[in-house]
Amino acid sequence: MALFFGNLALYFVVFLPLLDLLPNLWMTEILIVAADGITIKLISLCEMFQEMDFKGLKWRYTFLVGMLGNSISYYDLCVSCKKDGQGGEAEEG
């Protein structure tokens, strides 16, 4: 639940403003993956989300999880745009 609200906050507070500021979507995605990794790491440090045998997360795993989550979201967006006819293909004149 904490990750859901953390990602929701990142989307509205970080991603949308960066999307307007940065000229490239990939630059925005890289920054969001970094922010997701930091959020996952910080949430994992909270004792209320840890069990008795919890071992700390390594930074590389938090960034891999952030990258995987954002990749799935990006893919989902591309698939839904193609279904709606907004796939970005060049129209024939």
C-alpha angles and dihedrals in degrees: 000000000000091000091050093054091040091055091044090053091047090051096052100032102037113013101048095047091045091050089061095043103045121066095215129058091210092059089052092049092051091052091047092051088053091048091048091051092051091047092050091048093049093047091049089056092061110100094217089068094049130088126212096272096041116149118197120260118247118232093242091057093050091052091046090053090047091049093048092049093048092045091054091048092048092048091048090052092050092049093048091048091052090051090052092049094251096111095130097244117151111261119233113241 
